[in-house]
Amino acid sequence: MTPRRAPVLACSVVGAAVVALDGTVLTIAQPALQRDLHADVGQVQWTSTGYLVAVASLLVFAGRLGDRHGHRRVFAVGALGFAAASTGIALAPGIGTVIVLRVLQGVFGALLQPATLGMLRTAYPPDRLGTPIAVRTAAIGLAAAAGPLVGGALVSAYGWRSVFLLGVPPTLAIGLLALATRDRPTEPGPPYETARAPRSATVTGLSALDPVGALLLAVTLGLLVHGLVEAARPGGAPTGLLAVAGAVVTGCALAWHERRAARPLLPPELLRSVPVIAGLAVLLAASAALFGSLFVATYFFQDVQGLDPLGSALRGLPLAVLMVLGAPLCPPLQRRFGPRRTATAGAALLTLGVLLLSRLDTTAGAAAVGVSAALLGAGFVTLMVTATSVVVHRAPEAHAGVAGGLQQTVMNIGPALGVATATLLLALVPDGGFVPARGAALPALALIAALALPAALALPRGADRRRTRPEPPSPRPGRGPCVRS
């Protein structure tokens, strides 16, 4: 690893892990937060919903900012802002302040997350992206597994405020490291800008970022995520469906605008790429199936089998172990068998894991649950590493941030979709819905997992043999070269 790549990998891995850890420890801290701040359940829910809506609505625009102004700079702002918001939440006097700061934390998280992939794409040749992405995925799995244990210990010993201080030192450190890291040499503007020059020669400044498209996309994704979260709340189905309908309307307006924009937020060549779209579809189906299944399993372990939160977390430990240990094996598998066969095998494992989970009854023991969890972990990590590698690899370097934003967007929408699906189907079987073998939720989630199979078949058959860095075109007249980190 070259000296320039080491800090990039460190920033990417730590940044992704901190965000994953933050989400899991908050869940453990919410009951204590509610009691301490005398809040109701709806207010506490918005500490999660406000963050999710802010993140999901801004990820793609944040990726576009990174493509234009440098992923390292955007990452540094996101990391330092995330640390500042986390500190503010730990010192917040009331629930209203917590909600506002969680939304602000989501804004900075949106700046941080696409840059973790954008920086890797600009630092590593495309054919060597598999290993750093696998390391990043393993760190996410480790953080997600450690979150409930670390969060429980901190809340028990020091209170809920301590979980927000947990991420401050690492995000502060990587933000300062990103600022201290030197950019690679300047390159001319991307072919995309040259090709569209006659139509957008006067497009500069804010207009070059397509603010109208960014606003429409933010509203669309915000409404979609809010609708899915509301649909998962008891009695929230009507509000959720109304929000989803609004997302459809604004999504249509976004499509109309993007077809006419001089420099659209969503580059046409990226959306026309079959490998990129297939990779995003794989991630959407896989994340929906996994998180929906975990939602059902958690209620099964605690409400049906009577396990405490720690016992419930231990039942799912094989999933986290397989994610951490399986991630480094994925790049060699991709080189040996190609993305298509590797992802197809991962989709089959994930689907089988959900199917086995759906057959559990009230007498299910640790062994049966462990096998299901191991299959879920092995399948999901294979799909996540493979599909993410394809999305980032096949995206032009000039649009690496947008590709990273799209990847992170589907990884936020997928879990919300899976949990909403599980919640609605659990309500169909009031007496036995929480027992997998009697309910309809897990069979439906197995069908969603199976949708990853046709998407995986659309991925490239073998490794991409193209040159890692195409020859850049001549810079546009009258415009300086674009500096990217």
RAMOHU-V470106 format. One record per helix or strand. SS is the DSSP state (hx for helix, st for strand). FROM is the first residue (numbers start at 0). TO is the last residue. Records with the same first field share a line. If there is no record, write none. Layout:
SS: FROM-TO  FROM-TO
//
This chain:
hx: 2-36  40-68  70-89  94-122  125-157  160-164  167-179  190-194  196-199  204-208  210-230  236-259  267-270  273-303  308-314  316-357  365-393  396-425  435-437  440-456
//
